[in-house]
Amino acid sequence: MAQLTGNPIKDSYLGLIKTNDNAAIAGTPKALSDGNGNAINMELGTGVVKFPSGTVDFTGSTVQGLPSSGGGIVYFGSGKVVNTAYLQQDIVQSVFTIPANTFSAGDYFMIRTFENRNGLNGTQYSSIWITEDAQTVGNQASNPSNAAFSFSQIQTGQQGTGVMQRHCFVSATTETNWLEESSGANDDSEDSFGGIVNANNIDWTVNQYVYLQMYSDSTSGTYTNYGMHLTKLN
């Protein structure tokens, strides 16, 4: 870092950052400039920092302390799953945790996953769930509190790619709404809905666990899930 020590003011003032009016910082934020009067995209006060225009780039930085509810995008996801071992049990394939108070009334989020089935010889049931009860990958799904809700599911022995998706609205801290499926696993794939809007009493004041589970009548083939993705859109 360049030092001011030994550098005359006349040779170094152009690179100094100062207030635009050359006065001391106060409660009302002031625009900043360099020693040549070039504007800087920052306003500074004794209790506030503002970026009135331009781009604020946090690439490579770790940002801490920002609230996770309210405005802004919040994302949760799980990794790719490849499974060739099939059981006639609801086995957890992947899971992620949504910390308590991440979502609040007025939040809108989408959950989505897509998968591929190859060489199955029986029906396979895959589904995305949310529950207050912690889950362990490789174990049978555990929902002792019965506070568990299925976002979406696919039940088929056909080969190929399938998509599960829901758009959800948090209308209250303990109520989340999405459209019940009519005849398919996608609430975006239908043009004539036969279902209703469900009022699911998900309690966002406690930790919630989103998990992918699978039950299979198949004894062969490969199941690949490319990860669950949950994004708050507002």
Summary of the structure (lengths in Angstrom):
residues: 234
radius of gyration: 25.9
end to end distance: 40.7
largest distance: 81.9
contacts: 626
relative contact order: 0.23
helix: 3%
strand: 44%
